Every structure is written in structure tokens, then in C-alpha cells.
Amino acid sequence: MWKLNRLRAPRSTSEATRTLLLQPTQSGFDPPIQSKQELEPIRSRFLLVPGLLITSVINFVLIAGLKGHWTITGSSAETINNNPSTFSAIRQIVASLLGAVYMYSVCMIINWSSRVIIARQAVTLDKLDFWSAICGSHIDWTLPKAKVPLVFLFVIVSRIPAAFWAGALAPTITLSEMKTHNMTTSVPHYTTKSLATYAPQSLFNDSDPRTSTTLGVFSFSPVRDRFGFLLNDGASASSQNASAVQLYKKNDNSNFTYYGRSYGVGGSVGLVDKLIGQRFKGLDSFSFNETDTMTSISCIFNRSTDFHLELNYSSNDVMFPDIYKATGCPPWVGPNTDCGGFSEISMGDDDSVVAIAYWGSPNATVQNYTGVLSIASGKNYTSLNNTQCHVSMTPRHFTVRVSVKRGLIVVVPLNSSVQNGTNPRQIVNGAFTTVASLSNVASTKFTSAIGNMLKSNILNVNLQKQPGETNDGITLRGIAESMEVVTDDALVAYSSAQMMLADKSTQVPIAIIVKALSIGTGPYIYTVAGINAFILLLVTFEAVRARGWKGMPRFNYMSVKSTIVSSSMGGNEVGSKAEEAHKSAGQTWSGNANDRKNGDIAVRLRARSCIADHTYFHLWGAFRVP
């Protein structure tokens, strides 16, 4: 297999003895016998397979998980989130091991290919040092200057896969929908029997049913029992920034806030859904569909409206207010008709009076409830006077999305039509009259709470004035948006009272979203997959090119034992060559690894045939090539 040169004349007695011992019967050296004892076993080539198989399987699982949106939920996700340092250390260890598989694979094919080379041709000691540094993945500063950067670059590049593995294995906080569960939540259900006892009641009857719990006061008279909530929401119905979404505090003690309009739904949130959070660890949000009433209000100025204020009683005593009658008829009723009215009070004049009348359309049904709200006001609220608003209330499907962590409720109206609404006429009519009822109870001798509420919201709208929008347009939009939110609040109040007071509800399915962990992100996972594919192709290509590293000797220059023994068996020829090179330069070798004269010495691995006890042996030794 190997062509061997003849030995030179022995230089010493010991060398002569060794030469005689190893001298074959024929002159010169016999070619080596390619026996199992001389060559590296074929099975050693398969050392790369287990590691690359593991990295390939993990890559496949990561990509499948990324495509399939696989997540870790429940107690496992909670444990990882609660112990970030521990799992970060574990992830780094695993990433280092997986990165080491690639480094080992590259280093081994370099080692195997170079071992084949040194058995076939001479190589310099500098080149052998270079291969050793590469295979050992360490920087050897004694190498020639041109080779140090190459080793340095290799060492850096060999560490990169581990870094990408750390990113590919990093847990990322995400959300996951629980596909299989049997959880439901409650929405109000109105029955004829419950409405006989519980329904919108008189404003002035303090004996009307109500209940007080840690979650709030619940009744069917929100104007009386949620007076402050209604005024506050009406005064801040519109945001001061057109691009911002307004927030509305849910009118109970559940600590939830509506992100945008409530549309009258979501009353059950925070009141009857405690079991959801108890069952699902890491609950982030849930959602459900609910049918309720969509309220839409548009306003105009009707200077010819029949609704106005009349002075009924003028007081000459400063201790007593004047009494005004708010009277008039809806637009569909002809003039000179007595439609009744209600009283308002003011001190000295009608300055602080804001009266709102309501008239339901004679053709109104629960499926298409329409009506009119009209405003008559005094001198301090002249901007509100003669406002006439058309109210439309129709059944609609809504999706209620509840963010448990942030305490937010988002209500999204759906486009699907509703043939049969869940709110009976009493509920729809009660919500329709809420704003007008506020004007009856929210006035004093000196100011009008309902008037101040509307003016505050007009100021909010003015701050988000749209291009081309007139002052009248701003006023009318501010009034309409304020009335819509107050009507929504009334519907939520009825919904809450039906469950907490009347204890009547029905169950609807919910979608559960929990906090979860996904493993890795796309860029890191695909990068690692690319690295893995590259290493597989590199190993395959080199295996084919080197014909399975055929003829690779057992000798491994990375082993100190192998190197020392092989040098010893080669005699002192390498040492003599080094001595000769230094002597010609007037130097002696001091053991300096950085010595370039030694680095230029070329060596080659050879087989020697010898006879001992009438048996042939093939010994491997490192010889300088003549």
C-alpha cells in the first residue's frame, strides 16, 4: 500500500540494533499489508451518524412546531416562566451540545482526510500543526502568521451554530387557544315571569327590588342607583383624540373596563365567570357571542320643534325656585295637541334648565325600535336648545372579548342579522328613556347635571374636530355620542341585574385563550435548519470524494501517545534534520514551538515490516521524506 524508501546507514549503536531488528529479509521495506490491524475500522465512520441524526430530528420537530403553532401550556408553561434562570442555563447547555455535534462532524472529516494524506505523501510539521489546531478547535499562536487568522476564523465560526441553537430553543411567550373544553359562561335571559317582578321600575319608588354585594349595587333603576356612573360615562363618551379609543369603567366593582363602546353587552363579565380563571392556569382572555340591542343616535337642530319650556310658577321668594313645564309633541303629531309634559326648576329664570323628552315611535317594535329625544334648555345651555335626536335600537349579534390580565372588555358588533332579539320591549324601552330620565332627576336650582354632562362631551369632540366640521356639527355629534353611551350603560345595568338580582341567565360557549410558550422563532429555526443541511451535505460530499476515507490508518496525530510512539519508531532522522537545520544557522533548538525551521521539516507516515519470533509485524512510524 505504501511505497517505502530504504533506511539510511544507522547513526548509532542503538539505531543499528533497531534497524537490524526491523530489517526484512528482502532489501528495503515491504509495502504495508492492508490488514484490519493497520487501518481504521469502517465502523468508526459511523460515529457522525447519531449526532447528526439527533440534530436533524430536532430540526424537523422545531419546524413542524413552528408551522403547526405548537405551544406549551398549563403548569409546564407556568413552571418555565417562573424559573427563567434555571431553564436558560439548561437551554444553553443543550444548545452547546447540539452545536458541538456540528463542530465534531467538521473536525472529524478534516482529521480523517488529513490522516489519509499523511499516509500517502509528505507534509510539513507546520501543516500538521495547522490540522491539529483545526481539529482541536483551538488557537495556536505558534503557527505561521498566515495560518493563525484561518484558525481564529474557524474557532469563531464553529461557535456560531450553538448560538443559533440557543435562539432556536428559546421559549417565547405567546397565546394559545384551548381547542377542547366544555366551559360556558352566562348571559342574561329574560322571562315573562321574571319581568313581572324585575323590570325597569319607577324612579321614585325606593322599595323597588335591588341587591347590594361586594360587586356593586344591582337594580332595574340605573338612573337612581348608578346615577354617578351614567353622568361620568356620558361626560367622557368621546375621546379628545380622534385616533384614540375611549375607555369606560364597567359600572360595578368587577374592576373591568370597556375598550370602546359596550353596546349594552358583557354585563356578566367579572360577575359570574370566576370558574374560568380557576380552571385554566395562565388564563389570558376568553370570548363569547351575545345578542343584545344596538343603539344608534343621530341629532339635528329643529328650530320649529314643538318641545319647549313654559313658566308655570314664578317665585318671588329667593328661597324657592321657579317651576317650568317642559311640554310639546313629537314630530309625527300635529300642532295644537296636548301631549303632556313634566316639571323642571330653576332659580330666578330658566338659565339652569335642561329638559329632555322621549317619544317612542307608534310603529316601534322590539325588532326595530325607533323614537325621538328632544332637548329644551335655558340661557346657560343655549347650545343644546332645540336639539332633536333620532334613536334606533335593533337586535344585533356581538362578540365579547375579555382580557383577564389587563381587565379590558372589547365588544365587536357582527354583521349577521338577528331575527329574534333577546331583549324584551320593557328592557329596550327602559334603556331608551334613560337619558330623558336623567334630566328629571339631575337638575337643581342652580345647575343641570345632564346639561353639564352634554357640554363636557361636546368639549371633548371639539378637541378632535374633523376637517370641514362645523360648530353645529361638533355640538350635535357630542350630544349623540353621549346619549349612545348612556343608553349602552343602561342595557348593561339591566343585564347585570337580571343575573345578580333576578338570577336568570343562559349558557353560551366560550373560546379560551391562555398564556403559552412557543419554542424558538422562525429566523433562528430556519437558520439552524440551513446549518444542519449544510453539514449533512458537507459530510456526504467529503465521504464520496474520499471514497469513505479508504486507506485511513489507525494512527491519529491528535493523540500524544500515537505521535510519540510513531516518532520513536522512525528513529532519529527527524531529530537529525532539525539539528542540521539549526546548526547551519549557528543555532541550537531550544524547544520553542514557534520555531519555523522545524516547521518546514516534512514527514510522512510509513509502514515497516519486521520479523520477530518468525512473525511479520507492520509498525507505523513518522519519517522525514528524503
C-alpha positions as CSV (number, residue, x, y, z in Angstrom):
1,M,0.0,0.0,0.0
2,W,2.7,2.4,0.9
3,K,5.9,3.0,-1.0
4,L,8.8,3.0,1.4
5,N,12.3,4.3,1.0
6,R,15.3,2.4,2.2
7,L,16.8,3.2,5.5
8,R,20.0,5.2,5.6
9,A,23.0,3.8,7.4
10,P,22.5,3.7,11.2
11,R,23.8,6.7,13.1
12,S,24.3,5.0,16.4
13,T,24.6,1.6,18.1
14,S,21.0,1.7,19.3
15,E,19.7,2.7,15.9
16,A,21.8,-0.1,14.3
17,T,20.3,-2.6,16.7
18,R,16.8,-1.3,16.0
19,T,17.5,-1.4,12.2
20,L,18.7,-4.9,12.3
21,L,15.6,-5.9,14.3
22,L,13.3,-4.3,11.8
23,Q,15.2,-5.3,8.7
24,P,13.1,-7.5,6.4
25,T,14.6,-10.4,4.6
26,Q,14.5,-8.5,1.3
27,S,16.3,-5.3,0.7
28,G,14.3,-2.2,1.6
29,F,10.9,-2.0,3.1
30,D,8.0,-4.1,2.1
31,P,4.8,-2.4,1.2
32,P,2.3,-2.3,4.1
33,I,-0.3,-5.0,4.3
34,Q,-3.8,-3.5,4.4
35,S,-5.0,-5.5,7.3
36,K,-7.6,-4.7,9.9
37,Q,-4.8,-4.1,12.4
38,E,-3.3,-1.3,10.3
39,L,-6.4,0.6,9.0
40,E,-9.1,2.4,10.9
41,P,-12.2,0.2,11.2
42,I,-15.1,1.1,8.9
43,R,-17.4,1.4,11.8
44,S,-15.6,4.5,13.1
45,R,-17.0,6.4,10.1
46,F,-20.5,6.0,11.6
47,L,-19.6,8.0,14.7
48,L,-21.1,11.0,13.0
49,V,-24.4,9.4,12.4
50,P,-26.0,9.5,15.9
51,G,-25.3,13.2,16.5
52,L,-26.4,14.4,13.1
53,L,-29.5,12.2,13.3
54,I,-30.4,13.8,16.6
55,T,-29.9,17.4,15.3
56,S,-31.9,16.5,12.1
57,V,-34.8,15.1,14.2
58,I,-34.8,18.2,16.5
59,N,-34.8,20.5,13.4
60,F,-37.8,18.6,11.9
61,V,-39.7,18.9,15.2
62,L,-39.0,22.6,15.6
63,I,-40.1,23.4,12.0
64,A,-43.2,21.3,12.5
65,G,-44.0,23.1,15.7
66,L,-43.5,26.4,14.0
67,K,-45.8,25.6,11.2
68,G,-48.3,23.9,13.4
69,H,-48.2,26.6,16.1
70,W,-47.4,24.1,18.8
71,T,-47.3,25.6,22.3
72,I,-46.6,24.6,25.9
73,T,-49.5,25.5,28.2
74,G,-50.7,24.9,31.7
75,S,-48.4,24.0,34.6
76,S,-45.4,23.3,32.3
77,A,-45.5,26.8,30.8
78,E,-46.0,28.3,34.3
79,T,-43.0,26.4,35.7
80,I,-40.8,27.6,32.8
81,N,-42.0,31.2,33.3
82,N,-41.4,31.1,37.0
83,N,-37.9,29.7,36.7
84,P,-36.3,31.7,33.8
85,S,-32.7,31.4,35.1
86,T,-32.8,27.6,35.5
87,F,-34.3,27.0,32.1
88,S,-32.0,29.5,30.5
89,A,-29.0,27.5,31.8
90,I,-30.5,24.2,30.6
91,R,-31.1,25.7,27.2
92,Q,-27.6,27.0,26.9
93,I,-26.2,23.5,27.8
94,V,-28.4,21.8,25.3
95,A,-27.5,24.4,22.6
96,S,-23.8,23.9,23.3
97,L,-24.1,20.1,22.9
98,L,-26.0,20.4,19.7
99,G,-23.5,23.0,18.4
100,A,-20.7,20.6,19.4
101,V,-22.2,18.0,17.1
102,Y,-21.6,20.2,14.1
103,M,-18.1,21.1,15.3
104,Y,-17.3,17.5,15.9
105,S,-18.5,16.5,12.5
106,V,-16.4,19.1,10.6
107,C,-13.3,18.4,12.7
108,M,-13.6,14.6,12.2
109,I,-13.9,14.8,8.4
110,I,-10.8,17.1,8.4
111,N,-9.0,14.7,10.7
112,W,-9.9,11.6,8.6
113,S,-9.0,13.3,5.3
114,S,-5.7,14.5,6.6
115,R,-4.8,11.1,8.1
116,V,-5.3,9.6,4.6
117,I,-3.0,12.4,3.2
118,I,-0.1,11.8,5.6
119,A,-0.1,8.1,4.8
120,R,0.3,8.9,1.1
121,Q,2.5,11.9,0.9
122,A,4.9,14.1,2.9
123,V,3.5,17.1,4.9
124,T,5.4,19.7,6.8
125,L,5.2,19.9,10.5
126,D,3.6,23.4,10.2
127,K,0.8,21.8,8.2
128,L,0.4,19.1,10.8
129,D,0.2,21.7,13.5
130,F,-2.4,23.6,11.5
131,W,-4.5,20.5,11.1
132,S,-4.1,19.8,14.8
133,A,-5.3,23.3,15.7
134,I,-8.3,23.0,13.4
135,C,-9.3,19.6,14.7
136,G,-8.8,20.6,18.3
137,S,-10.7,23.9,17.6
138,H,-8.1,25.9,19.5
139,I,-6.0,28.9,18.5
140,D,-2.3,28.0,18.2
141,W,-0.3,31.3,18.1
142,T,2.9,29.4,17.1
143,L,1.6,28.7,13.7
144,P,2.8,30.7,10.7
145,K,1.2,34.1,10.7
146,A,-0.8,33.4,7.6
147,K,-2.5,30.4,9.2
148,V,-3.4,32.0,12.6
149,P,-6.3,34.1,11.2
150,L,-7.7,30.9,9.4
151,V,-7.7,29.0,12.7
152,F,-9.1,32.0,14.6
153,L,-11.9,32.3,12.0
154,F,-12.6,28.6,12.2
155,V,-12.9,28.7,16.0
156,I,-15.3,31.7,15.8
157,V,-17.4,30.1,13.1
158,S,-17.5,26.8,15.0
159,R,-19.2,28.5,17.9
160,I,-21.9,30.2,15.8
161,P,-24.2,27.1,15.5
162,A,-24.5,26.8,19.3
163,A,-25.6,30.5,19.4
164,F,-28.3,29.9,16.8
165,W,-29.4,26.8,18.6
166,A,-29.9,28.8,21.7
167,G,-32.2,31.1,19.8
168,A,-34.0,28.2,18.1
169,L,-34.7,26.7,21.5
170,A,-35.6,29.9,23.3
171,P,-39.1,29.9,24.7
172,T,-41.3,32.8,23.5
173,I,-44.3,34.0,25.4
174,T,-47.4,33.7,23.2
175,L,-51.1,32.9,23.4
176,S,-52.9,29.6,22.6
177,E,-56.5,28.7,22.2
178,M,-57.8,25.8,24.1
179,K,-59.4,23.7,21.5
180,T,-61.2,21.1,23.7
181,H,-63.1,22.1,26.8
182,N,-66.7,22.3,27.9
183,M,-66.7,25.7,29.6
184,T,-69.5,28.1,29.2
185,T,-70.4,31.5,30.6
186,S,-73.7,33.2,31.5
187,V,-75.6,35.8,29.6
188,P,-78.9,37.3,30.7
189,H,-82.2,35.5,29.9
190,Y,-85.4,37.4,30.3
191,T,-88.6,35.5,31.0
192,T,-92.2,36.7,31.4
193,K,-92.2,35.5,35.0
194,S,-89.0,37.4,35.9
195,L,-90.2,40.6,34.2
196,A,-93.4,40.5,36.3
197,T,-91.2,41.1,39.3
198,Y,-88.0,42.5,37.9
199,A,-88.1,45.1,35.2
200,P,-87.3,48.8,34.8
201,Q,-89.1,50.4,37.7
202,S,-90.3,53.9,38.8
203,L,-87.6,56.4,39.5
204,F,-89.2,57.5,42.7
205,N,-90.1,54.2,44.4
206,D,-87.4,53.4,46.8
207,S,-88.9,50.0,47.5
208,D,-88.1,48.7,44.1
209,P,-86.1,45.4,44.1
210,R,-82.3,45.8,44.4
211,T,-79.4,43.9,45.8
212,S,-76.1,45.0,47.2
213,T,-73.0,42.8,47.1
214,T,-69.2,43.3,47.1
215,L,-69.5,43.5,43.3
216,G,-71.9,46.5,43.5
217,V,-75.5,47.5,43.7
218,F,-77.8,45.9,41.2
219,S,-81.3,47.0,40.3
220,F,-83.5,47.8,37.3
221,S,-83.3,51.5,38.0
222,P,-79.9,52.6,36.9
223,V,-80.9,56.3,36.8
224,R,-81.3,56.1,40.6
225,D,-78.7,53.5,41.6
226,R,-76.0,54.2,39.0
227,F,-76.6,57.9,38.7
228,G,-72.9,58.9,39.1
229,F,-71.7,56.2,36.7
230,L,-74.1,57.4,34.0
231,L,-73.2,61.0,34.2
232,N,-69.4,60.2,34.3
233,D,-69.6,58.0,31.2
234,G,-71.8,60.5,29.3
235,A,-69.5,63.4,30.1
236,S,-66.5,61.4,28.7
237,A,-68.2,59.5,26.0
238,S,-66.0,60.9,23.3
239,S,-62.2,60.8,23.3
240,Q,-60.2,64.0,23.0
241,N,-58.1,62.4,20.3
242,A,-59.8,61.1,17.1
243,S,-57.3,58.3,16.8
244,A,-57.7,57.1,20.4
245,V,-60.2,54.6,21.7
246,Q,-62.2,55.8,24.7
247,L,-62.3,53.7,27.9
248,Y,-65.4,53.2,30.0
249,K,-65.3,51.8,33.5
250,K,-67.8,48.9,33.9
251,N,-70.5,50.2,36.2
252,D,-69.8,47.8,39.1
253,N,-67.0,46.6,41.3
254,S,-65.6,43.9,39.0
255,N,-62.7,46.2,38.0
256,F,-63.2,45.7,34.3
257,T,-63.1,48.5,31.7
258,Y,-64.7,48.6,28.3
259,Y,-62.2,49.4,25.5
260,G,-64.6,51.3,23.3
261,R,-68.4,51.2,23.5
262,S,-70.1,48.4,25.4
263,Y,-73.1,48.3,23.1
264,G,-75.0,47.1,26.2
265,V,-73.3,43.6,26.3
266,G,-70.7,42.0,28.5
267,G,-72.7,42.6,31.7
268,S,-71.8,39.1,33.0
269,V,-68.0,39.7,32.9
270,G,-66.5,39.7,36.3
271,L,-69.7,38.8,38.0
272,V,-70.4,35.1,37.1
273,D,-67.3,33.9,35.4
274,K,-64.9,33.2,38.2
275,L,-64.7,29.4,37.5
276,I,-63.0,30.1,34.1
277,G,-59.9,31.5,35.8
278,Q,-59.8,28.8,38.4
279,R,-59.9,26.0,35.8
280,F,-57.4,27.3,33.3
281,K,-54.0,28.2,34.6
282,G,-52.4,31.1,32.9
283,L,-55.8,32.3,31.5
284,D,-55.2,35.4,29.4
285,S,-58.5,36.0,27.8
286,F,-61.8,34.5,26.7
287,S,-64.6,35.4,24.3
288,F,-68.2,34.6,23.6
289,N,-71.1,35.8,21.5
290,E,-74.0,37.6,22.9
291,T,-77.2,39.0,21.3
292,D,-78.3,42.4,22.5
293,T,-79.5,45.8,21.2
294,M,-77.5,48.1,19.0
295,T,-78.3,51.7,19.7
296,S,-77.6,54.4,17.0
297,I,-78.4,58.0,17.6
298,S,-78.2,61.0,15.2
299,C,-79.2,64.5,16.0
300,I,-80.3,67.7,14.2
301,F,-81.3,71.2,15.3
302,N,-85.0,71.6,14.8
303,R,-85.9,75.2,15.3
304,S,-89.5,74.6,14.7
305,T,-89.8,71.8,17.3
306,D,-92.9,71.8,19.5
307,F,-91.0,70.9,22.6
308,H,-90.3,74.0,24.8
309,L,-90.2,75.4,28.3
310,E,-93.2,77.2,29.9
311,L,-93.1,79.1,33.1
312,N,-95.8,77.6,35.4
313,Y,-94.9,79.2,38.7
314,S,-92.9,82.3,39.3
315,S,-91.5,82.6,42.9
316,N,-90.9,86.0,44.4
317,D,-89.1,84.4,47.3
318,V,-85.3,83.8,46.7
319,M,-85.6,80.6,48.8
320,F,-87.9,79.0,46.3
321,P,-87.3,78.2,42.7
322,D,-89.4,78.9,39.7
323,I,-91.2,75.9,38.2
324,Y,-91.2,75.3,34.5
325,K,-93.1,72.9,32.4
326,A,-91.3,71.1,29.6
327,T,-94.0,70.3,27.1
328,G,-94.6,69.6,23.4
329,C,-95.3,66.8,21.0
330,P,-93.2,64.5,18.8
331,P,-92.7,65.4,15.1
332,W,-95.3,62.9,13.9
333,V,-98.1,64.6,16.0
334,G,-99.9,67.6,14.5
335,P,-99.9,71.1,16.2
336,N,-102.3,72.2,18.9
337,T,-102.2,68.8,20.5
338,D,-101.7,68.4,24.3
339,C,-99.0,65.8,24.7
340,G,-98.5,66.5,28.4
341,G,-95.1,67.3,29.9
342,F,-93.0,67.3,33.1
343,S,-91.7,69.9,35.5
344,E,-88.3,71.5,35.9
345,I,-87.0,74.0,38.4
346,S,-84.6,77.0,38.2
347,M,-83.7,79.9,40.4
348,G,-84.9,83.3,39.0
349,D,-85.1,82.3,35.4
350,D,-84.8,79.3,33.1
351,D,-81.0,79.6,33.0
352,S,-80.1,76.2,34.6
353,V,-82.9,74.2,32.9
354,V,-82.2,71.3,30.5
355,A,-85.2,69.2,29.8
356,I,-85.1,66.1,27.6
357,A,-88.3,64.5,26.3
358,Y,-88.7,61.0,24.8
359,W,-91.3,59.7,22.4
360,G,-91.3,56.1,21.1
361,S,-92.5,55.8,17.6
362,P,-96.0,54.4,17.3
363,N,-94.7,51.8,14.9
364,A,-91.8,50.8,17.1
365,T,-91.3,47.0,17.8
366,V,-88.6,45.2,19.7
367,Q,-87.1,44.2,16.4
368,N,-87.0,47.8,15.1
369,Y,-87.4,50.2,18.0
370,T,-87.3,53.9,17.0
371,G,-88.0,57.1,18.8
372,V,-87.1,60.7,19.3
373,L,-85.3,62.5,22.1
374,S,-85.8,66.3,22.2
375,I,-84.0,68.9,24.2
376,A,-85.3,72.3,25.5
377,S,-82.9,74.3,27.5
378,G,-82.4,77.7,29.2
379,K,-79.9,80.5,28.8
380,N,-76.9,78.8,30.3
381,Y,-77.3,75.9,27.8
382,T,-78.5,77.6,24.7
383,S,-76.2,75.4,22.5
384,L,-78.3,72.4,23.4
385,N,-81.7,74.0,22.8
386,N,-84.0,72.7,20.0
387,T,-81.9,69.6,19.6
388,Q,-83.8,66.6,18.2
389,C,-82.3,63.2,18.1
390,H,-83.5,60.1,16.2
391,V,-82.9,56.9,18.1
392,S,-82.7,53.5,16.5
393,M,-82.4,50.3,18.6
394,T,-82.2,46.9,16.8
395,P,-81.1,43.4,17.8
396,R,-77.6,42.5,16.9
397,H,-75.0,39.8,17.5
398,F,-71.8,40.8,19.3
399,T,-68.5,39.2,20.1
400,V,-67.3,40.0,23.6
401,R,-63.6,39.6,24.1
402,V,-62.3,39.7,27.7
403,S,-58.7,40.3,28.5
404,V,-58.4,39.0,32.0
405,K,-54.9,40.1,32.6
406,R,-55.5,43.7,31.6
407,G,-59.1,43.9,32.8
408,L,-60.4,45.0,29.4
409,I,-63.6,44.2,27.6
410,V,-63.7,44.7,23.8
411,V,-67.1,44.4,22.1
412,V,-67.2,43.8,18.4
413,P,-70.6,44.1,16.5
414,L,-71.1,41.3,14.0
415,N,-72.6,41.8,10.6
416,S,-75.0,39.0,10.8
417,S,-78.7,40.0,11.1
418,V,-80.8,38.9,14.0
419,Q,-84.4,37.9,13.6
420,N,-85.3,37.5,17.2
421,G,-83.6,39.7,19.8
422,T,-83.1,38.6,23.4
423,N,-84.2,41.9,25.0
424,P,-87.9,42.3,25.6
425,R,-89.7,45.5,24.9
426,Q,-89.6,46.6,28.6
427,I,-85.8,46.5,28.6
428,V,-85.4,48.3,25.2
429,N,-87.9,51.0,26.2
430,G,-86.3,51.4,29.6
431,A,-82.8,52.0,28.0
432,F,-84.4,54.4,25.5
433,T,-85.8,56.6,28.3
434,T,-82.6,56.7,30.4
435,V,-81.2,60.0,29.1
436,A,-84.6,61.7,29.4
437,S,-85.0,60.3,33.0
438,L,-81.6,61.8,33.9
439,S,-82.9,65.2,33.0
440,N,-85.7,64.8,35.5
441,V,-83.5,63.9,38.5
442,A,-80.3,65.6,37.6
443,S,-81.3,69.3,37.9
444,T,-81.0,71.7,40.8
445,K,-82.0,75.3,41.3
446,F,-78.5,76.4,40.1
447,T,-77.3,73.9,37.5
448,S,-78.3,71.0,35.3
449,A,-76.2,67.8,35.7
450,I,-77.4,66.4,32.4
451,G,-76.7,69.8,30.7
452,N,-73.1,69.8,32.1
453,M,-72.7,66.2,31.0
454,L,-73.6,67.0,27.4
455,K,-71.5,70.2,27.3
456,S,-68.4,68.3,28.7
457,N,-68.6,65.8,25.9
458,I,-69.1,68.5,23.3
459,L,-65.8,69.9,24.5
460,N,-64.1,66.5,24.0
461,V,-65.5,66.3,20.5
462,N,-64.3,69.9,19.8
463,L,-60.7,68.8,20.6
464,Q,-60.8,66.2,17.9
465,K,-62.5,68.4,15.3
466,Q,-62.5,66.9,11.9
467,P,-61.7,68.9,8.7
468,G,-64.8,70.8,7.4
469,E,-66.8,70.0,10.6
470,T,-68.9,73.0,11.7
471,N,-69.5,74.1,15.3
472,D,-73.1,72.9,15.0
473,G,-71.8,69.5,13.7
474,I,-69.5,69.2,16.7
475,T,-72.3,70.0,19.1
476,L,-74.7,67.5,17.6
477,R,-72.0,64.8,17.4
478,G,-71.1,65.3,21.1
479,I,-74.7,65.1,22.1
480,A,-75.4,61.9,20.1
481,E,-72.3,60.1,21.3
482,S,-73.0,61.0,24.9
483,M,-76.6,59.7,24.6
484,E,-75.4,56.4,23.0
485,V,-73.0,55.6,25.8
486,V,-75.6,56.4,28.5
487,T,-78.1,54.1,26.7
488,D,-75.4,51.4,26.5
489,D,-74.8,51.7,30.2
490,A,-78.5,51.2,31.0
491,L,-78.6,48.0,28.9
492,V,-75.5,46.7,30.8
493,A,-77.2,47.6,34.1
494,Y,-80.3,45.6,33.2
495,S,-78.2,42.7,32.0
496,S,-76.2,42.6,35.3
497,A,-79.4,42.9,37.4
498,Q,-81.1,40.1,35.5
499,M,-78.3,37.8,36.6
500,M,-77.4,39.1,40.1
501,L,-80.9,40.1,41.2
502,A,-83.4,38.0,39.2
503,D,-80.9,35.2,38.9
504,K,-81.9,34.4,35.3
505,S,-79.4,33.5,32.7
506,T,-78.5,31.1,29.9
507,Q,-75.2,29.5,29.0
508,V,-73.2,30.2,25.9
509,P,-69.9,28.6,24.7
510,I,-66.7,30.5,25.2
511,A,-63.3,30.5,23.5
512,I,-60.4,30.2,25.9
513,I,-57.1,31.9,25.3
514,V,-54.3,31.0,27.7
515,K,-50.7,32.2,28.1
516,A,-48.4,29.7,26.5
517,L,-44.8,29.2,25.3
518,S,-43.7,28.5,21.8
519,I,-40.2,27.1,21.2
520,G,-38.0,29.3,19.1
521,T,-38.7,31.8,16.4
522,G,-38.8,31.4,12.6
523,P,-35.5,33.1,11.7
524,Y,-33.4,31.1,14.2
525,I,-35.1,27.8,13.5
526,Y,-34.7,28.1,9.7
527,T,-31.1,29.3,10.2
528,V,-30.3,26.2,12.3
529,A,-32.0,24.0,9.7
530,G,-29.8,25.6,7.0
531,I,-26.7,24.9,9.0
532,N,-27.8,21.3,9.6
533,A,-28.5,20.8,5.9
534,F,-25.1,22.3,5.0
535,I,-23.2,20.0,7.5
536,L,-25.1,16.9,6.1
537,L,-24.2,17.8,2.5
538,L,-20.6,18.6,3.5
539,V,-20.2,15.2,5.3
540,T,-21.8,13.4,2.3
541,F,-19.7,15.2,-0.3
542,E,-16.4,14.5,1.6
543,A,-17.3,10.9,2.2
544,V,-17.9,10.4,-1.5
545,R,-14.9,12.4,-2.6
546,A,-12.6,10.5,-0.2
547,R,-14.3,7.2,-1.0
548,G,-15.3,6.6,2.6
549,W,-11.8,7.7,3.7
550,K,-10.4,4.5,2.3
551,G,-6.9,3.7,3.5
552,M,-7.1,5.8,6.7
553,P,-4.6,4.5,9.1
554,R,-5.2,4.0,12.8
555,F,-2.5,6.5,13.5
556,N,-4.0,9.7,14.8
557,Y,-1.8,12.8,15.1
558,M,-4.3,14.3,17.6
559,S,-3.2,11.6,20.1
560,V,0.0,12.4,22.0
561,K,0.7,8.7,22.6
562,S,0.4,8.0,18.8
563,T,2.6,10.8,17.9
564,I,5.4,10.0,20.4
565,V,5.4,6.3,19.6
566,S,5.4,6.8,15.8
567,S,8.3,9.3,16.0
568,S,10.2,6.9,18.2
569,M,9.8,4.1,15.7
570,G,11.0,6.3,12.9
571,G,14.4,6.6,14.5
572,N,16.3,9.9,14.9
573,E,16.0,11.1,11.3
574,V,13.6,13.9,12.1
575,G,15.7,15.0,15.1
576,S,18.9,14.9,12.9
577,K,17.2,17.0,10.3
578,A,16.2,19.6,12.9
579,E,19.7,19.6,14.3
580,E,21.2,20.0,10.9
581,A,18.9,23.0,10.1
582,H,19.8,24.8,13.3
583,K,23.5,24.0,13.2
584,S,23.8,25.5,9.7
585,A,22.3,28.7,11.1
586,G,24.6,28.7,14.1
587,Q,21.8,27.9,16.5
588,T,20.5,25.1,18.7
589,W,16.9,24.0,19.1
590,S,15.6,25.3,22.4
591,G,12.2,23.5,22.4
592,N,10.5,26.7,21.1
593,A,7.2,25.6,19.4
594,N,7.3,28.8,17.4
595,D,10.5,27.7,15.6
596,R,9.9,28.0,11.8
597,K,13.0,25.8,10.9
598,N,11.3,22.8,12.5
599,G,8.0,23.7,10.9
600,D,9.5,23.3,7.4
601,I,10.5,19.7,8.0
602,A,8.4,17.3,6.0
603,V,7.2,14.0,7.4
604,R,5.3,11.0,6.1
605,L,3.6,8.1,7.8
606,R,5.1,4.7,6.7
607,A,4.7,1.1,7.4
608,R,7.7,-1.1,8.3
609,S,7.8,-4.9,8.0
610,C,9.8,-6.7,10.6
611,I,10.4,-10.2,11.8
612,A,10.2,-11.2,15.4
613,D,9.9,-14.8,16.5
614,H,9.4,-15.7,12.8
615,T,6.3,-13.4,12.6
616,Y,5.9,-10.4,10.4
617,F,4.8,-7.1,12.1
618,H,3.8,-3.9,10.4
619,L,4.8,-0.9,12.6
620,W,3.9,2.7,11.8
621,G,6.5,5.4,12.1
622,A,6.8,9.1,11.1
623,F,9.8,9.6,8.8
624,R,11.2,12.6,7.1
625,V,10.9,12.3,3.4
626,P,14.3,12.3,1.8
